[in-house]
Amino acid sequence: MLLILLAFMQTVTSQQAKDAAAIQWGTILVDSTQRSYAFYVPEGIKPSPKLIFVLHGSTMTTKQMIMVTGNQFNTLADNGKDVIIVYPQGYKKHWNDCRESGAYEANLLDLGEGRFFGQIIHELERQYNIEKQNIFVTGYSNGGHLGFKLAREQPDMFKGFAIIGANLPVTSNNDCKAGNVPVSIMIANGTEDPINPYQGGRVASGSEHNYGDVMSTEATVQYWTDLMKCNELIETNTDFPNRTAIDSSNVLRKDYFCRENKKMVSHIQIINGGHTIPNPTFTSWPKYLGNTNKDINLPEIIFNYFYSLE
């Protein structure tokens, strides 16, 4: 789906080389399949740290996900030294998500991604005594679709979710078992995304795979808001400063907070944004993925969202 290979090559700075050297690697056998993951532990990590999973898009690697997020999650982890960042690797660069029409092997084999993540959690808990009440997951594109699956089928594993460049599949393209449990979830989509249609419809694959149809972003946000079944829903609107006019893009945010269950659904609407992850340190997105907003640091917004959850 995403041919993110040579298009993402850029000059490696001394700081980036240092950060890359700090990445650790692990492997786990899950249902007779060898799975791998990378993780970043800030120097001087505090006791009982939080955990954030960062999931790549289809055809990508963990290294590419670290690069396209501008190493921002690791940098933010360095600031507070109270969180470990985990970058799992999808099976043959794909994830087993909710889209029934997904003909990639991870889907066809119906791999147990939740079991994979559960074993990672167990291993890092053994090593670092992580705080299991503060585990979060964010995913981009195919990784975002896996985030939806985890929120539907294993909502108690994570305290919060953040989805980038993905909408829920329509009913005829969904093979997940919805638990209908309210969760705290952020959805960040570009209105001119050429891959994940903001208004809903067929996902553009750019490959031999068919990814089927998805709902609109508005319907996706409404789905999660409705699950809260909240008598007192507090809505907050935020317009981010339009710092860079040349990107022809601005960003709006709507938060829906349920006072009764402390859940928050957030919608980051990136006007004229494409299938990218806006951040200040990586800008070499392929043109076919659309326009990139230059006003926000989306990893930082996600990071702060997770930390705000009660």
C-alpha positions in Angstrom: 0.0 0.0 0.0 2.7 2.5 1.0 5.9 2.3 -1.0 7.9 4.0 1.7 11.4 2.9 0.7 13.9 5.1 -1.1 11.5 8.0 -1.0 12.1 8.2 2.8 15.9 8.3 2.6 17.4 11.4 4.1 20.7 12.6 5.6 21.3 11.0 8.9 22.5 13.5 11.5 24.8 12.6 14.4 21.9 12.9 16.8 19.8 10.6 14.7 22.7 8.1 14.6 22.9 8.3 18.4 19.2 7.8 18.7 19.3 4.8 16.4 22.1 3.2 18.4 19.9 3.5 21.6 17.1 1.3 20.0 16.9 -2.2 21.5 15.5 -5.2 19.7 13.6 -8.3 20.8 12.0 -11.4 19.3 9.1 -13.5 20.6 7.5 -16.7 19.4 3.8 -16.2 19.0 1.6 -19.1 18.0 4.7 -20.8 16.3 5.5 -17.6 14.4 8.7 -15.6 15.2 7.8 -11.9 15.7 10.1 -9.0 16.4 9.9 -5.5 17.9 12.1 -2.5 18.7 11.9 -0.5 21.8 13.4 2.7 23.2 14.3 3.2 26.9 15.3 6.7 27.9 18.6 6.9 29.7 17.9 7.2 33.5 14.3 5.8 33.1 12.2 6.3 36.2 10.7 3.3 38.1 7.4 1.9 36.9 7.3 3.6 33.5 4.4 3.9 31.1 4.4 2.1 27.7 3.4 3.5 24.3 3.1 1.1 21.3 3.7 2.8 17.9 2.5 0.8 14.9 3.7 1.3 11.3 1.7 1.3 8.1 1.6 -1.5 5.6 4.8 -2.3 3.7 6.8 -0.4 6.4 9.4 -1.4 9.0 9.9 -0.3 12.5 12.9 1.7 11.5 10.9 3.6 8.9 8.2 4.3 11.5 10.7 5.8 13.8 12.0 7.9 10.9 8.7 9.2 9.6 7.5 10.2 13.0 10.7 12.3 13.2 12.0 10.3 16.2 9.5 12.5 18.1 8.2 9.8 20.4 11.7 8.9 21.6 12.6 12.6 22.1 9.4 13.2 24.1 10.2 10.1 26.2 13.6 11.6 26.9 12.0 14.7 28.4 10.1 12.9 31.2 12.0 9.7 31.4 8.8 7.9 32.5 7.8 6.0 29.4 9.2 3.3 27.1 8.3 3.5 23.4 7.7 0.1 21.6 7.8 -0.3 17.8 6.4 -3.8 16.9 7.1 -5.2 13.4 4.1 -6.4 11.4 4.2 -9.9 9.8 5.7 -9.4 6.4 5.2 -5.7 6.9 1.4 -5.9 7.5 -1.0 -6.2 10.4 -4.0 -8.4 10.9 -6.7 -5.7 11.1 -10.5 -5.6 10.9 -10.8 -5.3 7.1 -12.2 -8.5 5.8 -11.1 -7.9 2.3 -7.4 -7.4 3.3 -5.6 -10.2 1.3 -2.2 -9.8 3.0 -0.8 -12.8 4.9 -1.2 -11.3 8.4 -5.0 -11.2 7.7 -5.3 -14.5 5.9 -3.4 -16.3 8.7 -5.5 -14.4 11.3 -2.4 -13.7 13.4 -3.0 -13.0 17.1 -1.7 -9.4 17.2 -3.1 -9.0 20.7 -1.2 -12.0 21.9 1.9 -10.6 20.4 1.5 -7.3 22.2 0.6 -9.1 25.4 3.8 -11.0 25.3 5.8 -7.8 24.7 4.0 -6.2 27.7 4.9 -9.3 29.8 8.6 -9.2 28.8 9.0 -5.4 29.4 7.1 -5.7 32.7 9.6 -8.3 33.8 12.5 -6.1 32.8 11.3 -2.6 33.8 8.3 -3.2 36.0 6.1 -1.1 33.7 2.8 0.4 35.0 0.2 -1.8 33.4 -2.6 0.8 34.0 -0.7 3.2 31.7 -0.2 1.4 28.4 -1.2 3.2 25.2 -1.2 2.5 21.4 -1.0 4.7 18.4 -1.0 3.5 14.8 -0.7 4.9 11.2 -2.7 3.6 8.2 -2.6 -0.3 8.5 -1.3 0.2 12.0 -4.2 2.6 12.7 -6.6 -0.1 11.5 -5.0 -2.5 14.0 -5.5 0.2 16.7 -9.2 0.1 15.9 -9.2 -3.7 16.2 -7.5 -3.6 19.6 -10.0 -0.9 20.8 -12.9 -3.1 19.7 -11.7 -6.6 20.8 -9.2 -5.9 23.6 -10.2 -2.5 25.0 -9.0 -3.3 28.5 -5.4 -3.9 27.4 -4.8 -0.2 26.7 -5.7 3.1 28.5 -5.9 5.1 25.3 -5.7 4.8 21.5 -4.6 7.2 18.7 -5.3 6.5 15.1 -3.6 8.3 12.1 -4.8 8.0 8.5 -7.6 5.4 9.0 -11.4 5.1 9.2 -13.4 2.2 10.5 -14.3 -0.4 7.8 -17.9 -0.5 6.7 -20.0 -3.4 8.0 -19.6 -5.5 4.9 -15.8 -5.1 5.2 -15.5 -5.8 8.9 -14.5 -9.1 10.5 -13.9 -7.9 14.0 -16.0 -8.7 17.0 -17.0 -5.4 18.5 -17.0 -5.4 22.3 -19.1 -2.2 22.3 -16.9 -0.9 25.2 -16.3 2.9 25.4 -12.6 3.8 25.1 -10.5 7.0 25.0 -9.5 7.4 21.4 -8.0 10.1 19.1 -8.5 10.0 15.4 -6.3 12.2 13.2 -7.1 12.3 9.5 -6.4 14.5 6.5 -9.4 15.8 4.6 -7.6 15.3 1.3 -6.0 11.9 2.1 -5.5 10.1 -1.3 -5.2 6.7 0.5 -7.8 6.8 3.3 -10.8 8.7 2.0 -12.0 11.2 4.6 -15.5 11.1 3.3 -15.5 7.3 3.2 -15.3 4.8 0.3 -12.7 2.6 -1.2 -9.2 2.6 0.3 -6.6 3.2 -2.4 -4.0 0.4 -2.1 -1.5 1.2 -4.9 -0.8 -2.6 -4.9 -2.4 -5.9 -5.8 -4.2 -5.9 -2.5 -7.8 -4.8 -2.1 -8.5 -3.1 1.2 -12.2 -2.6 0.7 -14.5 0.3 1.8 -14.3 2.4 5.0 -16.7 4.7 6.8 -16.2 8.5 6.7 -14.0 10.0 9.4 -17.1 11.8 10.9 -19.0 8.5 11.1 -15.9 6.9 12.7 -15.7 9.6 15.3 -19.5 9.3 15.9 -19.2 5.5 16.4 -16.8 5.9 19.3 -18.7 8.9 20.8 -21.9 6.9 20.7 -20.3 4.1 22.6 -19.8 6.4 25.6 -23.6 6.6 26.1 -22.9 9.7 28.0 -25.6 11.9 29.7 -23.1 14.8 30.2 -20.9 15.0 27.1 -18.5 18.0 27.2 -17.4 19.3 23.8 -14.3 21.4 23.4 -13.2 23.0 20.1 -9.7 24.1 19.3 -8.2 25.8 16.3 -4.5 25.4 16.1 -2.5 28.5 15.0 -1.9 28.6 11.3 1.8 29.2 11.6 2.8 28.3 8.0 0.6 29.6 5.2 2.6 28.0 2.4 1.3 24.5 3.4 -2.3 25.5 2.5 -3.5 23.6 5.5 -4.8 24.3 9.0 -5.9 22.0 11.9 -9.1 21.8 13.9 -9.6 19.7 17.1 -12.8 18.5 18.7 -12.7 16.8 22.1 -15.7 14.9 23.5 -15.3 14.2 27.2 -17.7 12.1 29.2 -17.6 13.1 32.8 -19.3 9.9 34.0 -16.7 7.4 32.7 -13.7 9.7 32.2 -13.4 8.7 28.5 -12.4 11.2 25.8 -12.9 10.9 22.1 -10.8 13.4 20.1 -10.9 14.3 16.4 -7.9 16.0 14.8 -9.1 17.3 11.4 -6.2 18.2 9.2 -7.7 20.5 6.5 -6.1 19.8 3.1 -3.9 17.2 4.7 -2.8 13.9 3.1 -1.7 10.5 4.3 1.2 11.7 6.4 2.2 12.3 10.0 2.9 16.0 10.5 6.0 16.7 12.6 8.9 19.2 12.5 11.8 16.8 11.9 10.6 14.6 9.0 9.2 16.3 5.9 10.4 14.0 3.0 7.0 12.4 2.3 6.4 11.0 -1.2 4.1 13.4 -3.2 1.6 10.7 -3.9 0.7 10.6 -0.2 -0.7 14.2 -0.5 -0.1 17.5 1.3 1.6 17.7 4.7 0.5 20.2 7.3 3.4 22.1 8.8 1.6 23.8 11.8 1.5 20.9 14.2 3.7 18.2 15.7 1.2 15.3 15.7 3.3 12.9 17.8 3.5 15.5 20.5 -0.3 16.0 20.4 -0.8 12.3 20.7 1.8 12.0 23.5 0.1 14.8 25.4 -3.3 13.3 24.8 -2.2 10.0 26.4 -0.8 11.8 29.4 -4.0 13.8 29.9 -6.2 10.7 30.2 -7.6 10.0 33.7 
